[in-house]
Amino acid sequence: MSRSAKSDSMSGRSRTGLPATLMVFMVALAALLAALLPSLSLAQTAAVKERKIERYPGIGRIATPAEVKAWDIDVRPDFKGLPAGKGTVAQGQEIWDGRCAMCHGTFGESNEVFTPIVGNTTAKDMERGRVASLNDNKTPQRTTLMKVATVSTLWDYIYRAMPWYAPRSLTVDETYAVLAYILNLAEMVSDDFVLGNDNIASIQARMPNRNGMTREHGMWSAKDKPDVQGDSCMNNCKPFITIGSVLPDYARDAHGNLAQQNRPWGPYRGVDTTQPPLQLLPADAQKGLGIAPAVPENPSMRIVR
């Protein structure tokens, strides 16, 4: 050991002239800061985002993980997003009779407002994955199971939007049960069948119209050839066409007052079918009916009710 080094060691000082204990502390502090730097950077980024939101007080905030999870309920055709659960045909029938049959009929035939859920599919359709009656003009009405290609669509829609008067009120297991009952009505599963996340893929393999979707059309890619050629409608076009619909007097209130049959949210309400059509009411009587205020009529933007 050199004389200077020996002197430094004996005096407790480093070559920088600082006490050795202070030097050790500074080295340890530098190591700690290096370790904390990434987390500090993330915290600063979050703080910047928070300040950006504060620039617009009262307009939104960052959604909580629980809120995101509550909305993130979509189920894909590959069953990603499908929650675990199960339900029997018998359980589904009980739920159906109490909450679904009022609109969709006891056997899925539906009432005179909604289209049927099941019908016009055969065992042969389930084998080949294409519904023959879709090409038959004699078929009175296209049912849901004639058209839908993926069973995940049925599960997703039932869980998300049914029943109509109380969407999102069905539990996961109740959704499986209701779907099991629908499949039973379509003679796709037996009376004692238990549908769950572990066997729903086997149902997809029997969907009557599973091969009914295709990507071979012009709407799938802008570079593809269009499905139709519309040259005729792009020449000598009429400047204005009146489009509208009319309810005959005898059918106006056939299904009760439509104004009372809307869900209790959203900007639109059904027309009050207990009253005459709006164009037949005096101007003062139209006030307070939940419609947009009258504007000067523009012949090119006329709407016929």
C-alpha positions in Angstrom: 0.0 0.0 0.0 1.3 3.4 -0.9 2.0 6.1 1.7 -1.0 8.2 0.5 -3.4 5.3 0.4 -2.3 4.2 3.8 -2.8 7.8 5.0 -6.3 8.0 3.5 -7.2 4.6 5.0 -6.1 5.6 8.4 -7.9 9.0 8.3 -11.2 7.5 7.0 -11.2 9.7 3.9 -11.5 8.8 0.2 -9.3 10.1 -2.5 -12.0 12.8 -3.2 -11.4 14.2 0.2 -14.8 13.1 1.5 -15.3 10.9 4.5 -15.5 7.2 3.5 -18.9 6.7 5.1 -20.3 9.6 3.2 -19.0 8.2 0.0 -20.6 4.9 0.6 -23.9 6.6 1.3 -23.7 8.6 -1.9 -23.0 5.4 -4.0 -26.0 3.7 -2.3 -28.3 6.7 -3.0 -27.3 6.7 -6.7 -28.2 3.1 -7.0 -31.5 3.7 -5.3 -32.4 6.5 -7.7 -31.5 4.4 -10.7 -33.9 1.7 -9.5 -36.7 4.2 -8.9 -36.3 6.2 -12.1 -38.7 4.0 -14.2 -41.5 4.1 -11.7 -41.0 7.9 -11.3 -41.3 8.3 -15.0 -44.6 6.3 -15.0 -45.9 8.4 -12.2 -45.1 11.5 -14.0 -46.9 10.2 -17.2 -50.0 9.4 -15.1 -49.8 12.9 -13.5 -49.7 14.5 -17.0 -52.7 12.5 -18.1 -54.5 13.5 -15.0 -53.7 17.2 -15.6 -55.0 16.9 -19.1 -58.4 15.7 -17.8 -58.5 18.4 -15.3 -58.3 20.9 -18.1 -61.9 20.0 -18.9 -63.6 19.9 -15.5 -66.9 18.0 -15.3 -66.3 16.3 -18.7 -65.4 12.7 -18.1 -62.8 10.9 -16.2 -60.6 7.7 -16.5 -62.9 4.7 -16.3 -62.2 2.4 -13.4 -61.2 -1.3 -14.1 -64.5 -2.4 -12.7 -66.4 -0.1 -15.1 -64.4 -1.3 -18.1 -65.0 -4.9 -17.1 -68.8 -4.3 -16.8 -68.9 -3.1 -20.4 -66.4 -5.6 -21.8 -68.8 -8.4 -22.3 -68.7 -9.2 -26.0 -68.2 -12.9 -27.0 -66.4 -13.6 -30.2 -67.1 -16.4 -32.6 -63.9 -18.1 -31.3 -65.6 -17.9 -27.8 -63.0 -15.4 -26.5 -64.8 -13.5 -23.8 -67.3 -16.3 -23.0 -67.7 -16.6 -19.2 -67.7 -19.9 -17.4 -71.1 -21.3 -16.5 -73.8 -23.7 -17.5 -77.6 -24.2 -17.7 -80.1 -26.9 -18.5 -82.9 -27.0 -21.0 -85.4 -27.4 -18.1 -84.0 -24.3 -16.4 -84.2 -22.4 -19.6 -87.8 -23.3 -20.2 -88.8 -22.0 -16.8 -87.0 -18.7 -17.5 -88.4 -18.5 -21.0 -92.0 -19.0 -19.8 -91.6 -16.2 -17.2 -89.6 -13.6 -19.1 -89.4 -14.4 -22.8 -92.6 -16.1 -24.0 -94.6 -12.8 -23.8 -92.7 -11.6 -26.9 -91.2 -14.7 -28.5 -94.0 -17.3 -27.9 -94.0 -20.4 -25.9 -92.2 -22.4 -28.6 -90.2 -19.6 -30.2 -92.8 -18.9 -32.8 -93.1 -15.3 -31.5 -96.2 -13.1 -31.5 -97.3 -10.9 -34.4 -94.7 -8.2 -33.7 -91.5 -10.2 -33.5 -90.1 -12.7 -36.0 -89.9 -16.3 -35.0 -86.8 -17.6 -33.3 -86.9 -21.2 -34.5 -88.4 -23.0 -37.4 -87.7 -23.9 -41.1 -84.4 -25.7 -40.3 -83.8 -29.4 -40.8 -81.4 -32.1 -39.7 -79.8 -32.0 -43.1 -79.2 -28.2 -42.7 -77.3 -29.0 -39.5 -75.2 -31.5 -41.3 -74.1 -29.3 -44.2 -74.3 -25.9 -42.4 -76.5 -24.2 -44.9 -80.2 -23.7 -44.6 -82.0 -24.9 -47.8 -85.2 -22.9 -47.1 -83.3 -19.6 -47.5 -83.5 -20.3 -51.2 -87.2 -21.2 -51.1 -89.6 -18.4 -51.8 -92.4 -20.4 -50.3 -90.9 -20.1 -46.8 -93.4 -17.8 -45.0 -90.8 -16.1 -42.8 -87.1 -16.3 -42.1 -86.4 -17.3 -38.5 -83.4 -16.4 -36.4 -81.8 -19.8 -36.6 -82.3 -19.8 -40.4 -80.0 -16.8 -40.6 -77.5 -16.6 -37.7 -74.2 -18.4 -38.4 -72.5 -18.4 -35.0 -73.9 -19.6 -31.7 -71.7 -17.0 -29.9 -73.9 -14.3 -31.5 -77.0 -15.8 -29.8 -75.3 -16.0 -26.4 -73.9 -12.5 -26.7 -77.2 -10.9 -27.7 -79.3 -12.7 -25.1 -76.9 -11.8 -22.3 -76.4 -8.2 -23.5 -80.0 -7.2 -24.5 -82.6 -9.6 -23.2 -85.2 -9.5 -22.0 -86.3 -6.4 -23.9 -87.8 -4.7 -20.8 -84.9 -5.5 -18.5 -81.6 -5.9 -20.5 -78.6 -7.3 -18.6 -80.8 -8.8 -15.9 -80.0 -12.4 -16.8 -77.1 -14.1 -15.1 -74.4 -16.0 -16.9 -76.0 -19.4 -16.0 -79.5 -18.2 -16.9 -78.2 -17.1 -20.3 -76.8 -20.6 -20.9 -80.1 -22.1 -19.8 -82.2 -19.9 -22.1 -79.9 -20.6 -25.1 -80.1 -24.4 -24.2 -83.9 -24.1 -24.4 -83.8 -22.4 -27.8 -81.5 -25.0 -29.1 -83.9 -27.7 -27.8 -86.8 -26.0 -29.6 -84.8 -26.2 -32.8 -84.2 -29.9 -32.1 -80.5 -29.4 -32.0 -80.1 -30.8 -28.4 -81.9 -33.3 -26.2 -84.3 -32.5 -23.4 -81.7 -33.3 -20.8 -78.9 -31.3 -22.4 -76.7 -29.1 -20.2 -75.1 -26.2 -22.1 -71.9 -24.7 -20.8 -68.7 -23.0 -21.8 -67.0 -26.5 -22.0 -69.3 -27.8 -24.7 -70.7 -24.8 -26.6 -68.1 -25.4 -29.4 -69.9 -28.6 -30.2 -73.1 -26.6 -30.9 -71.3 -24.4 -33.3 -70.5 -27.5 -35.4 -74.2 -28.1 -35.7 -75.5 -24.6 -36.4 -77.8 -24.9 -39.4 -76.4 -21.8 -41.2 -72.8 -21.9 -39.9 -71.5 -21.8 -43.5 -73.8 -19.0 -44.4 -71.3 -16.2 -43.9 -68.6 -15.5 -46.5 -65.8 -13.0 -47.1 -66.1 -13.4 -50.8 -67.9 -10.2 -51.5 -67.1 -6.6 -52.3 -68.0 -5.2 -48.8 -65.2 -7.2 -47.2 -62.4 -5.4 -49.0 -62.5 -2.1 -50.9 -60.2 -3.7 -53.5 -62.6 -6.5 -54.3 -65.2 -6.5 -57.1 -68.6 -5.0 -55.9 -71.5 -7.3 -55.4 -73.6 -5.2 -57.8 -73.2 -2.7 -60.6 -75.2 0.4 -59.9 -74.6 2.5 -63.1 -78.3 2.8 -63.8 -79.1 4.6 -60.6 -76.3 7.1 -61.0 -77.8 8.7 -64.1 -80.9 10.8 -64.5 -81.5 10.6 -60.8 -84.7 12.3 -59.4 -83.9 15.2 -57.2 -86.4 14.2 -54.5 -88.2 11.0 -53.6 -90.8 10.8 -50.9 -90.3 7.9 -48.5 -92.7 7.1 -45.8 -95.0 4.7 -44.1 -98.6 4.8 -43.0 -100.5 2.8 -40.3 -104.0 2.1 -41.4 -106.6 3.4 -38.9 -107.7 -0.1 -37.9 -104.1 -1.1 -37.1 -102.9 2.0 -35.4 -103.6 0.8 -31.8 -103.6 -2.9 -32.6 -100.6 -3.6 -30.2 -101.4 -1.0 -27.5 -100.0 2.4 -27.1 -96.5 2.4 -28.6 -95.5 5.4 -26.5 -95.7 3.2 -23.4 -93.6 0.4 -24.9 -90.3 2.1 -25.2 -87.3 1.5 -22.9 -87.1 4.3 -20.3 -83.9 5.8 -21.8 -82.7 7.3 -25.1 -83.8 10.3 -27.1 -86.7 8.7 -29.0 -90.2 7.7 -27.9 -92.8 5.8 -29.7 -95.8 7.7 -31.1 -98.9 7.9 -29.0 -101.1 5.5 -31.0 -104.2 6.3 -28.8 -104.2 9.7 -30.6 -104.8 10.5 -34.3 -101.7 10.9 -36.5 -99.8 14.1 -35.9 -100.6 15.7 -39.3 -104.3 15.3 -38.4 -104.1 17.1 -35.0 -104.5 20.8 -34.6 -101.1 22.6 -34.3 -101.6 23.4 -30.6 -102.4 19.8 -29.8 -99.0 18.7 -31.0 -97.2 20.5 -28.2 -95.7 18.4 -25.5 -95.8 15.2 -27.5 -92.0 14.6 -27.3 -91.4 15.5 -31.0 -88.9 18.0 -32.5 -90.3 21.6 -32.9 -91.7 22.5 -36.3 -89.3 24.1 -38.8 -90.1 25.8 -42.1 -90.8 23.1 -44.6 -88.1 22.4 -47.2 -89.6 20.4 -50.1 -86.3 18.7 -50.6 -86.2 17.4 -47.0 -89.8 16.5 -46.4 -90.5 13.5 -44.1 -93.8 11.7 -44.4 -95.0 10.1 -41.2 
